[in-house]
């Protein structure tokens, strides 16, 4: 239960910090954070939680990460569903807090609410195929980074930095394509509040990240098994 609470709190922080920067700060050009600032915010949520709860739950904060670690032989199957439930609930709680804060401004309209999308709902107008490829490849690389940085033979104490910087880079690349998911929990939380098109397109932001995570788990397990 302590692990599940840690995943709930960590995923809450990821959504509140990452999506919050997009909804509350990036909306104001005078603040100057833009896409780059949002990318850094997402990376910082992972870095801070990696050192805060990594020793408790492993700091997955993401159903795709949990699946990839399981496929890679780093996570027990019995814990997979409870982790995913805790992550999704934590993400929804984070989105709920963000909604309450954002709604405190006169004239607030939910708009995109940092939801993920493709086609007319892609920040750069990218189609479904581009979104699918982006999410599979970006999640694949994210899991390669995670599996490598947390390998027993990797330098100790730097995993959080590598993973956080990796997520920042992923956002710098793919925010224009899908608003960057690589995390089904993060996509679900925002889609619930936006409704409509965001819920209709949510399937891609479950299928693609999990597919990328599974591929990464299989390939990294082949490249560098833990038992070696």
PASEBA-1860 file (N, C-alpha, C; in nm, 3 decimals):
! residues 228
1> XXXXXXXX> 0.082/-0.121/0.000/0.000/0.000/0.000/0.086/0.127/0.000 ~ 0.200/0.123/0.071/0.288/0.240/0.070/0.339/0.270/-0.070 ~ 0.367/0.163/-0.146/0.414/0.182/-0.283/0.304/0.246/-0.368 ~ 0.180/0.202/-0.349/0.069/0.255/-0.427/0.041/0.401/-0.391 ~ 0.051/0.434/-0.264/0.035/0.574/-0.223/0.144/0.661/-0.286 ~ 0.266/0.608/-0.288/0.377/0.682/-0.349/0.352/0.705/-0.498 ~ 0.302/0.603/-0.567/0.272/0.618/-0.710/0.158/0.717/-0.733 ~ 0.060/0.714/-0.644/-0.052/0.810/-0.653/0.001/0.953/-0.639
9> XXXXXXXX> 0.079/0.977/-0.535/0.131/1.111/-0.509/0.225/1.156/-0.620 ~ 0.311/1.066/-0.664/0.407/1.100/-0.769/0.339/1.135/-0.900 ~ 0.238/1.057/-0.939/0.169/1.084/-1.065/0.086/1.211/-1.055 ~ 0.028/1.234/-0.937/-0.041/1.361/-0.913/0.052/1.478/-0.939 ~ 0.175/1.469/-0.887/0.272/1.577/-0.903/0.314/1.594/-1.049 ~ 0.327/1.481/-1.120/0.366/1.488/-1.261/0.261/1.566/-1.341 ~ 0.134/1.534/-1.318/0.027/1.602/-1.392/0.013/1.747/-1.347 ~ 0.017/1.770/-1.217/0.003/1.906/-1.168/0.120/1.993/-1.212
17> XXXXXXXX> 0.241/1.938/-1.206/0.359/2.016/-1.246/0.371/2.033/-1.396 ~ 0.357/1.923/-1.470/0.375/1.929/-1.614/0.259/1.994/-1.685 ~ 0.138/1.940/-1.665/0.021/1.998/-1.730/-0.011/2.136/-1.671 ~ 0.019/2.152/-1.541/-0.004/2.282/-1.479/0.078/2.392/-1.543 ~ 0.202/2.360/-1.578/0.286/2.461/-1.643/0.228/2.500/-1.779 ~ 0.167/2.402/-1.847/0.107/2.430/-1.978/-0.021/2.512/-1.965 ~ -0.104/2.476/-1.869/-0.235/2.541/-1.854/-0.222/2.679/-1.787 ~ -0.138/2.687/-1.684/-0.132/2.810/-1.605/-0.026/2.909/-1.651
25> XXXXXXXX> 0.088/2.859/-1.696/0.200/2.949/-1.729/0.219/2.968/-1.879 ~ 0.220/2.860/-1.956/0.246/2.873/-2.099/0.137/2.950/-2.171 ~ 0.020/2.961/-2.108/-0.091/3.036/-2.168/-0.062/3.186/-2.174 ~ 0.040/3.232/-2.099/0.070/3.375/-2.093/0.205/3.402/-2.158 ~ 0.206/3.455/-2.281/0.332/3.478/-2.353/0.432/3.562/-2.276 ~ 0.383/3.655/-2.192/0.474/3.743/-2.119/0.562/3.666/-2.019 ~ 0.517/3.546/-1.979/0.598/3.464/-1.889/0.713/3.395/-1.963 ~ 0.694/3.376/-2.093/0.804/3.329/-2.178/0.847/3.186/-2.160
33> XXXXXXXX> 0.763/3.097/-2.101/0.813/2.960/-2.084/0.792/2.876/-2.209 ~ 0.682/2.896/-2.283/0.660/2.826/-2.408/0.670/2.675/-2.398 ~ 0.690/2.609/-2.514/0.705/2.464/-2.518/0.825/2.419/-2.434 ~ 0.934/2.494/-2.444/1.056/2.455/-2.373/1.033/2.453/-2.222 ~ 0.963/2.552/-2.173/0.934/2.556/-2.030/0.847/2.441/-1.985 ~ 0.749/2.405/-2.066/0.663/2.291/-2.033/0.745/2.162/-2.033 ~ 0.833/2.148/-2.131/0.918/2.029/-2.138/1.006/2.017/-2.014 ~ 1.063/2.128/-1.972/1.147/2.127/-1.852/1.063/2.094/-1.728
41> XXXXXXXX> 0.942/2.147/-1.723/0.855/2.120/-1.607/0.826/1.971/-1.595 ~ 0.794/1.906/-1.705/0.770/1.762/-1.699/0.895/1.688/-1.652 ~ 1.009/1.727/-1.703/1.133/1.663/-1.659/1.160/1.684/-1.512 ~ 1.131/1.804/-1.463/1.155/1.833/-1.322/1.064/1.754/-1.230 ~ 0.940/1.728/-1.274/0.852/1.647/-1.190/0.909/1.507/-1.170 ~ 0.967/1.452/-1.276/1.023/1.317/-1.266/1.151/1.318/-1.182 ~ 1.236/1.417/-1.202/1.359/1.424/-1.124/1.327/1.436/-0.975 ~ 1.238/1.526/-0.942/1.207/1.547/-0.799/1.143/1.424/-0.736
49> XXXXXXXX> 1.053/1.360/-0.807/0.988/1.241/-0.753/1.081/1.120/-0.751 ~ 1.174/1.113/-0.846/1.269/1.001/-0.847/1.346/0.995/-0.716 ~ 1.385/1.112/-0.666/1.461/1.115/-0.542/1.371/1.116/-0.418 ~ 1.243/1.153/-0.437/1.150/1.156/-0.324/1.087/1.020/-0.297 ~ 1.048/0.950/-0.403/0.975/0.823/-0.384/1.039/0.705/-0.456 ~ 1.150/0.728/-0.524/1.214/0.618/-0.596/1.246/0.500/-0.507 ~ 1.288/0.529/-0.384/1.324/0.421/-0.290/1.202/0.352/-0.231 ~ 1.082/0.409/-0.255/0.960/0.349/-0.204/0.893/0.261/-0.310
57> XXXXXXXX> 0.868/0.320/-0.425/0.791/0.250/-0.529/0.866/0.228/-0.659 ~ 0.984/0.288/-0.672/1.054/0.285/-0.799/1.021/0.402/-0.888 ~ 0.921/0.483/-0.848/0.882/0.605/-0.920/0.851/0.578/-1.067 ~ 0.751/0.495/-1.092/0.710/0.469/-1.230/0.628/0.586/-1.286 ~ 0.521/0.624/-1.215/0.433/0.738/-1.250/0.367/0.723/-1.386 ~ 0.362/0.603/-1.440/0.326/0.587/-1.581/0.294/0.441/-1.609 ~ 0.173/0.408/-1.653/0.142/0.268/-1.684/0.235/0.205/-1.787 ~ 0.278/0.284/-1.885/0.368/0.231/-1.986/0.503/0.194/-1.925
65> XXXXXXXX> 0.550/0.273/-1.831/0.676/0.243/-1.763/0.662/0.112/-1.684 ~ 0.553/0.097/-1.613/0.532/-0.026/-1.536/0.528/-0.148/-1.628 ~ 0.459/-0.136/-1.742/0.452/-0.247/-1.838/0.590/-0.276/-1.894 ~ 0.663/-0.172/-1.934/0.796/-0.192/-1.990/0.893/-0.255/-1.892 ~ 0.886/-0.214/-1.766/0.972/-0.273/-1.664/0.935/-0.419/-1.638 ~ 0.806/-0.450/-1.644/0.763/-0.589/-1.629/0.815/-0.675/-1.744 ~ 0.797/-0.627/-1.866/0.846/-0.702/-1.983/0.998/-0.717/-1.977 ~ 1.065/-0.615/-1.926/1.211/-0.619/-1.915/1.263/-0.699/-1.798
73> XXXXXXXX> 1.172/-0.758/-1.720/1.213/-0.841/-1.607/1.251/-0.765/-1.483 ~ 1.205/-0.640/-1.471/1.241/-0.556/-1.356/1.126/-0.532/-1.261 ~ 1.010/-0.592/-1.289/0.890/-0.560/-1.211/0.801/-0.683/-1.207 ~ 0.739/-0.706/-1.093/0.657/-0.827/-1.077/0.517/-0.808/-1.136 ~ 0.470/-0.911/-1.202/0.340/-0.905/-1.268/0.227/-0.876/-1.170 ~ 0.235/-0.930/-1.050/0.127/-0.914/-0.952/0.107/-0.769/-0.911 ~ 0.209/-0.687/-0.928/0.199/-0.546/-0.889/0.156/-0.457/-1.005 ~ 0.144/-0.513/-1.124/0.121/-0.431/-1.243/-0.013/-0.358/-1.238
81> XXXXXXXX> -0.123/-0.430/-1.219/-0.254/-0.365/-1.219/-0.271/-0.267/-1.103 ~ -0.232/-0.302/-0.980/-0.243/-0.203/-0.872/-0.164/-0.075/-0.900 ~ -0.045/-0.087/-0.958/0.034/0.032/-0.991/-0.041/0.117/-1.094 ~ -0.095/0.053/-1.197/-0.163/0.128/-1.302/-0.285/0.201/-1.246 ~ -0.361/0.135/-1.160/-0.478/0.199/-1.099/-0.435/0.319/-1.015 ~ -0.330/0.302/-0.935/-0.281/0.412/-0.851/-0.234/0.529/-0.936 ~ -0.166/0.499/-1.047/-0.116/0.604/-1.136/-0.230/0.681/-1.201 ~ -0.330/0.610/-1.250/-0.442/0.677/-1.316/-0.520/0.762/-1.215
89> XXXXXXXX> -0.543/0.710/-1.097/-0.615/0.787/-0.994/-0.534/0.909/-0.951 ~ -0.403/0.893/-0.937/-0.318/1.006/-0.902/-0.321/1.113/-1.010 ~ -0.318/1.071/-1.136/-0.322/1.166/-1.247/-0.454/1.242/-1.248 ~ -0.565/1.171/-1.224/-0.696/1.237/-1.220/-0.702/1.336/-1.104 ~ -0.646/1.299/-0.991/-0.643/1.391/-0.877/-0.561/1.515/-0.911 ~ -0.449/1.498/-0.977/-0.367/1.611/-1.017/-0.441/1.702/-1.114 ~ -0.512/1.642/-1.210/-0.590/1.722/-1.305/-0.704/1.794/-1.234 ~ -0.762/1.727/-1.133/-0.869/1.791/-1.057/-0.821/1.913/-0.982
97> XXXXXXXX> -0.705/1.902/-0.918/-0.647/2.017/-0.847/-0.618/2.129/-0.946 ~ -0.561/2.093/-1.062/-0.530/2.192/-1.163/-0.657/2.262/-1.212 ~ -0.763/2.186/-1.230/-0.889/2.244/-1.275/-0.942/2.344/-1.172 ~ -0.936/2.307/-1.044/-0.985/2.397/-0.940/-0.905/2.527/-0.937 ~ -0.774/2.517/-0.955/-0.690/2.637/-0.957/-0.722/2.722/-1.079 ~ -0.723/2.658/-1.197/-0.745/2.732/-1.322/-0.883/2.796/-1.324 ~ -0.981/2.730/-1.264/-1.118/2.780/-1.262/-1.134/2.902/-1.171 ~ -1.030/2.931/-1.093/-1.034/3.047/-1.006/-1.011/3.178/-1.077
105> XXXXXXXX> -0.984/3.174/-1.207/-0.964/3.296/-1.285/-1.092/3.330/-1.360 ~ -1.132/3.454/-1.352/-1.253/3.498/-1.420/-1.243/3.472/-1.570 ~ -1.350/3.416/-1.626/-1.353/3.391/-1.769/-1.284/3.263/-1.811 ~ -1.248/3.179/-1.715/-1.177/3.055/-1.749/-1.261/2.967/-1.841 ~ -1.197/2.916/-1.945/-1.256/2.817/-2.035/-1.158/2.701/-2.044 ~ -1.208/2.581/-2.033/-1.117/2.467/-2.022/-1.033/2.445/-2.147 ~ -1.088/2.473/-2.263/-1.011/2.458/-2.386/-0.950/2.321/-2.399 ~ -0.823/2.315/-2.438/-0.755/2.187/-2.453/-0.707/2.127/-2.323
113> XXXXXXXX> -0.686/2.209/-2.220/-0.647/2.164/-2.087/-0.525/2.071/-2.092 ~ -0.432/2.101/-2.183/-0.308/2.023/-2.199/-0.335/1.878/-2.238 ~ -0.451/1.851/-2.299/-0.482/1.715/-2.343/-0.398/1.678/-2.464 ~ -0.387/1.549/-2.490/-0.313/1.500/-2.605/-0.408/1.478/-2.722 ~ -0.359/1.503/-2.844/-0.444/1.485/-2.959/-0.367/1.479/-3.089 ~ -0.438/1.447/-3.195/-0.380/1.444/-3.329/-0.478/1.511/-3.425 ~ -0.434/1.530/-3.550/-0.518/1.599/-3.647/-0.538/1.743/-3.607 ~ -0.661/1.788/-3.603/-0.688/1.928/-3.568/-0.659/1.958/-3.421
121> XXXXXXXX> -0.638/1.854/-3.341/-0.608/1.873/-3.199/-0.460/1.854/-3.168 ~ -0.380/1.836/-3.271/-0.235/1.836/-3.256/-0.187/1.980/-3.258 ~ -0.097/2.020/-3.166/-0.049/2.159/-3.167/0.007/2.202/-3.302 ~ 0.070/2.108/-3.373/0.128/2.142/-3.503/0.048/2.090/-3.620 ~ -0.069/2.032/-3.595/-0.154/1.983/-3.703/-0.109/1.849/-3.761 ~ -0.040/1.766/-3.684/0.009/1.637/-3.733/-0.103/1.533/-3.733 ~ -0.100/1.444/-3.834/-0.207/1.346/-3.848/-0.192/1.228/-3.753 ~ -0.288/1.135/-3.759/-0.292/1.023/-3.667/-0.169/0.934/-3.681
129> XXXXXXXX> -0.124/0.908/-3.804/-0.007/0.822/-3.825/0.118/0.884/-3.763 ~ 0.136/1.013/-3.783/0.251/1.082/-3.723/0.245/1.074/-3.572 ~ 0.126/1.091/-3.516/0.109/1.084/-3.371/0.140/0.944/-3.320 ~ 0.092/0.843/-3.392/0.116/0.704/-3.353/0.265/0.671/-3.354 ~ 0.333/0.708/-3.461/0.477/0.682/-3.470/0.551/0.756/-3.360 ~ 0.517/0.883/-3.340/0.584/0.963/-3.239/0.570/0.901/-3.101 ~ 0.449/0.863/-3.064/0.426/0.810/-2.929/0.492/0.673/-2.909 ~ 0.492/0.589/-3.011/0.560/0.459/-2.999/0.709/0.479/-2.982
137> XXXXXXXX> 0.768/0.560/-3.069/0.914/0.578/-3.067/0.959/0.653/-2.941 ~ 0.888/0.757/-2.903/0.929/0.833/-2.786/0.917/0.750/-2.658 ~ 0.811/0.669/-2.649/0.799/0.583/-2.530/0.904/0.474/-2.532 ~ 0.933/0.421/-2.650/1.040/0.322/-2.664/1.171/0.378/-2.610 ~ 1.207/0.498/-2.653/1.332/0.557/-2.609/1.329/0.590/-2.460 ~ 1.214/0.632/-2.411/1.202/0.662/-2.268/1.229/0.537/-2.184 ~ 1.174/0.424/-2.227/1.197/0.300/-2.154/1.340/0.250/-2.167 ~ 1.401/0.272/-2.282/1.542/0.236/-2.297/1.626/0.315/-2.197
145> XXXXXXXX> 1.595/0.444/-2.183/1.667/0.528/-2.087/1.644/0.477/-1.945 ~ 1.518/0.448/-1.912/1.485/0.402/-1.776/1.553/0.269/-1.746 ~ 1.540/0.175/-1.837/1.600/0.043/-1.815/1.751/0.050/-1.804 ~ 1.812/0.137/-1.883/1.956/0.153/-1.878/2.003/0.225/-1.753 ~ 1.935/0.334/-1.719/1.977/0.415/-1.604/1.959/0.343/-1.472 ~ 1.863/0.248/-1.467/1.837/0.175/-1.343/1.899/0.036/-1.342 ~ 1.977/0.004/-1.443/2.043/-0.127/-1.448/2.144/-0.138/-1.334 ~ 2.160/-0.256/-1.275/2.257/-0.272/-1.165/2.399/-0.228/-1.199
153> XXXXXXXX> 2.434/-0.234/-1.328/2.569/-0.195/-1.368/2.582/-0.047/-1.402 ~ 2.471/0.026/-1.400/2.475/0.169/-1.431/2.534/0.247/-1.314 ~ 2.590/0.364/-1.340/2.640/0.448/-1.230/2.531/0.476/-1.127 ~ 2.563/0.465/-1.002/2.464/0.480/-0.896/2.432/0.627/-0.869 ~ 2.306/0.653/-0.842/2.264/0.785/-0.798/2.227/0.883/-0.908 ~ 2.242/0.842/-1.035/2.217/0.935/-1.144/2.093/0.901/-1.225 ~ 2.024/0.794/-1.189/1.909/0.749/-1.269/1.802/0.858/-1.279 ~ 1.771/0.924/-1.168/1.669/1.027/-1.169/1.699/1.139/-1.267
161> XXXXXXXX> 1.826/1.180/-1.271/1.865/1.287/-1.363/1.853/1.242/-1.507 ~ 1.901/1.122/-1.537/1.896/1.071/-1.674/1.751/1.058/-1.722 ~ 1.667/1.005/-1.636/1.527/0.984/-1.673/1.454/1.117/-1.689 ~ 1.477/1.210/-1.597/1.413/1.341/-1.606/1.458/1.419/-1.729 ~ 1.587/1.415/-1.757/1.637/1.482/-1.877/1.586/1.415/-2.004 ~ 1.574/1.282/-1.998/1.519/1.210/-2.112/1.376/1.253/-2.141 ~ 1.295/1.267/-2.035/1.156/1.309/-2.055/1.150/1.453/-2.106 ~ 1.241/1.538/-2.059/1.246/1.675/-2.111/1.274/1.675/-2.261
169> XXXXXXXX> 1.373/1.597/-2.303/1.407/1.590/-2.446/1.291/1.537/-2.527 ~ 1.224/1.434/-2.476/1.108/1.378/-2.546/1.001/1.484/-2.567 ~ 0.976/1.566/-2.466/0.877/1.673/-2.480/0.923/1.779/-2.580 ~ 1.051/1.812/-2.579/1.101/1.910/-2.675/1.081/1.863/-2.818 ~ 1.091/1.733/-2.839/1.071/1.677/-2.973/0.924/1.670/-3.011 ~ 0.841/1.621/-2.919/0.707/1.578/-2.960/0.590/1.661/-2.911 ~ 0.611/1.767/-2.834/0.498/1.854/-2.799/0.425/1.904/-2.925 ~ 0.496/1.946/-3.030/0.423/1.992/-3.148/0.339/1.884/-3.216
177> XXXXXXXX> 0.373/1.758/-3.195/0.304/1.649/-3.264/0.177/1.608/-3.190 ~ 0.189/1.577/-3.061/0.074/1.525/-2.985/0.050/1.598/-2.853 ~ 0.130/1.699/-2.825/0.134/1.760/-2.692/0.203/1.667/-2.593 ~ 0.266/1.565/-2.645/0.343/1.464/-2.573/0.266/1.392/-2.463 ~ 0.243/1.264/-2.487/0.188/1.178/-2.384/0.299/1.091/-2.326 ~ 0.334/0.985/-2.396/0.422/0.876/-2.350/0.377/0.826/-2.213 ~ 0.253/0.856/-2.176/0.202/0.822/-2.043/0.050/0.817/-2.046 ~ -0.008/0.695/-2.051/-0.153/0.683/-2.058/-0.227/0.746/-1.940
185> XXXXXXXX> -0.167/0.746/-1.822/-0.234/0.807/-1.706/-0.246/0.957/-1.725 ~ -0.140/1.020/-1.769/-0.141/1.165/-1.793/-0.243/1.201/-1.901 ~ -0.254/1.119/-2.005/-0.350/1.145/-2.112/-0.493/1.127/-2.063 ~ -0.516/1.024/-1.984/-0.650/0.995/-1.934/-0.702/1.107/-1.845 ~ -0.616/1.155/-1.757/-0.661/1.257/-1.661/-0.709/1.383/-1.732 ~ -0.635/1.427/-1.834/-0.675/1.549/-1.904/-0.797/1.524/-1.993 ~ -0.803/1.405/-2.055/-0.915/1.374/-2.144/-1.047/1.370/-2.069 ~ -1.044/1.322/-1.945/-1.166/1.316/-1.865/-1.226/1.456/-1.845
193> XXXXXXXX> -1.141/1.554/-1.824/-1.191/1.690/-1.800/-1.230/1.760/-1.929 ~ -1.160/1.729/-2.038/-1.193/1.793/-2.166/-1.314/1.726/-2.230 ~ -1.321/1.592/-2.220/-1.432/1.518/-2.279/-1.426/1.520/-2.431 ~ -1.536/1.485/-2.496/-1.548/1.496/-2.641/-1.434/1.436/-2.718 ~ -1.368/1.521/-2.799/-1.262/1.475/-2.887/-1.147/1.410/-2.811 ~ -1.115/1.461/-2.691/-1.002/1.407/-2.615/-1.028/1.262/-2.574 ~ -1.150/1.231/-2.535/-1.185/1.093/-2.501/-1.189/1.006/-2.627 ~ -1.235/1.062/-2.738/-1.239/0.987/-2.864/-1.099/0.947/-2.910
201> XXXXXXXX> -1.001/1.033/-2.886/-0.864/1.006/-2.932/-0.777/0.940/-2.826 ~ -0.832/0.916/-2.709/-0.753/0.864/-2.597/-0.695/0.726/-2.626 ~ -0.762/0.647/-2.708/-0.715/0.511/-2.737/-0.570/0.511/-2.784 ~ -0.536/0.609/-2.869/-0.400/0.612/-2.924/-0.297/0.632/-2.814 ~ -0.334/0.707/-2.711/-0.239/0.741/-2.605/-0.233/0.636/-2.495 ~ -0.306/0.525/-2.516/-0.285/0.402/-2.440/-0.210/0.301/-2.526 ~ -0.258/0.282/-2.648/-0.200/0.177/-2.735/-0.055/0.207/-2.771 ~ -0.028/0.328/-2.818/0.107/0.359/-2.866/0.212/0.357/-2.756
209> XXXXXXXX> 0.191/0.423/-2.640/0.294/0.416/-2.535/0.318/0.274/-2.485 ~ 0.212/0.195/-2.468/0.232/0.059/-2.419/0.304/-0.026/-2.522 ~ 0.272/-0.008/-2.650/0.343/-0.081/-2.755/0.492/-0.045/-2.755 ~ 0.522/0.083/-2.745/0.662/0.126/-2.740/0.735/0.071/-2.619 ~ 0.665/0.068/-2.505/0.724/0.017/-2.381/0.753/-0.133/-2.390 ~ 0.661/-0.207/-2.449/0.681/-0.352/-2.464/0.802/-0.379/-2.553 ~ 0.813/-0.309/-2.664/0.927/-0.326/-2.754/1.058/-0.295/-2.682 ~ 1.060/-0.187/-2.606/1.181/-0.150/-2.533/1.218/-0.254/-2.430
217> XXXXXXXX> 1.116/-0.306/-2.357/1.142/-0.408/-2.257/1.205/-0.532/-2.317 ~ 1.153/-0.574/-2.431/1.206/-0.693/-2.498/1.348/-0.670/-2.548 ~ 1.370/-0.558/-2.612/1.501/-0.531/-2.672/1.607/-0.506/-2.565 ~ 1.573/-0.430/-2.461/1.675/-0.405/-2.358/1.707/-0.531/-2.279 ~ 1.608/-0.614/-2.258/1.631/-0.741/-2.188/1.726/-0.828/-2.268 ~ 1.716/-0.822/-2.401/1.809/-0.896/-2.488/1.948/-0.835/-2.485 ~ 1.954/-0.701/-2.491/2.084/-0.632/-2.499/2.162/-0.646/-2.368 ~ 2.093/-0.632/-2.255/2.163/-0.629/-2.127/2.080/-0.689/-2.016
225> XXXX> 2.074/-0.822/-2.010/1.997/-0.887/-1.904/2.050/-0.848/-1.765 ~ 1.961/-0.842/-1.669/2.001/-0.806/-1.533/2.096/-0.907/-1.474 ~ 2.079/-1.034/-1.508/2.159/-1.137/-1.444/2.305/-1.135/-1.487 ~ 2.338/-1.063/-1.594/2.478/-1.057/-1.636/2.560/-0.965/-1.545
END
